[in-house]
Each structure stands twice: as C-alpha cells, then as structure tokens.
Amino acid sequence: KTKKPTVQGKLEEVLRFVLRTPINVTGCSRTDAGVHARGQVCSFICRWPDNQVGHLRRAIQARLPDSISVRSLEKAPSGFTPRACI
C-alpha cells in the first residue's frame, strides 16, 4: 500500500531541505484526507537567527506547493505546544 502525501510530510521535507537537517513537525490536530487544514498551528525546533525568521518563512513558502501556505512564522516560548491552540 502506498502512502498518500500529507501536509506534515511535505513541510518536514521542505524544512529538511532549507535547514539541512531532519526536522519533526508537531501539529495541533489531525485532519482527515481531503479536509482543509486552514488555521492549523504547528511547531518545530531548529537553530535560526531570531532576526531572520521572515527569511525562513519565505524560504519555506518558496518550496511548498501552492496548496500549502505558511501564513506566519514566529519564535515560540520554551515549552510551547501547538495542541494548546485548539
């Protein structure tokens, strides 16, 4: 059985390319296949200069398909969990 592509999988693939290291993305919830994920919040841990977060967002967005959009990206406080956003 072949795996179907997921938003999380594509995001992790792009992050791995941009940051040159494997990245695990944690989302706030799951969605069923074919259901929009508008407004989803996710988190990942990486090393990136605080004053360059906008550049990181643009680098990620440039490599994502049109069906996936990173609307904002910001540094989160220690202990942040996206599951608290639902």
N, C-alpha and C positions, 0 to 999 in steps of 0.2 A: 504494500500500500504506500503510495507516495504522499509525502507531507505537503499540505497546502501552505502557501506563503502567509505569513502573519505580519501585522504592523510591528509587533515587538521584534520579530526576527529580522525584518528589513532595517529597523532602527539600529539594532545591535550590529548588523553587517556594516552599515554606514559609519557608525561610531568606531568600529574596529578599524576601518579604513582611515578615517580622519585622525583618530588618536593613536593609531599604530599599536594598539594593544587590545586584547579581548575585553569587552565591556558587557556587564549584565544589567539589563534594564528591569526595574520593578515598576509595575503599573498599579493603578488604584483599584482596578477591577478587570474582569474578563468580559469580552463581548462575544456573542455568537457569530458564526460565519455570515457574512452578508449584512451585518448590522453596523450602522455608522458608529464611530468612536469619538464623535465630536466632544470636545471639552475634557478629554481624558488627561490625567496628570500622571507623570511617571518620574522616576528618579534613576540616576546612575552616579557612580563615583569615578572621578578622573582627576588628573592633575592638569590644570589650565589656569593661566593668569586671570585673576578676578576682573581686571580691567579689559579683558579681551573676550568676555562672554558673548557679546554681539557678533564677533568674528566667528566664534564657534557655531553659533546658531545658523549663520549664513552658510558656513562650510557644510554643515549637516543638511540644511534645506536644499542646497545646490545638488546634492547627490541622492535625494529622495525622489521617488516617483511623484507625479502630480496628485495622486490620490492620498498622499500623506503630507501633512503640513505641521511644522513646528512653529506654533504661533508666538511662543515666548520661551525664553530660557533664562534661568537665574540661579545663582548660588543659593543653596538651601542651608538652613542652620543644621548643626550637628544633631543627629537623631531624627531628622525629618523622615516621615514615611508618607508616601502618596496615598496610602489607604485611609489616612485620616482626613483626606479631602472629599470623601464621598458622603 
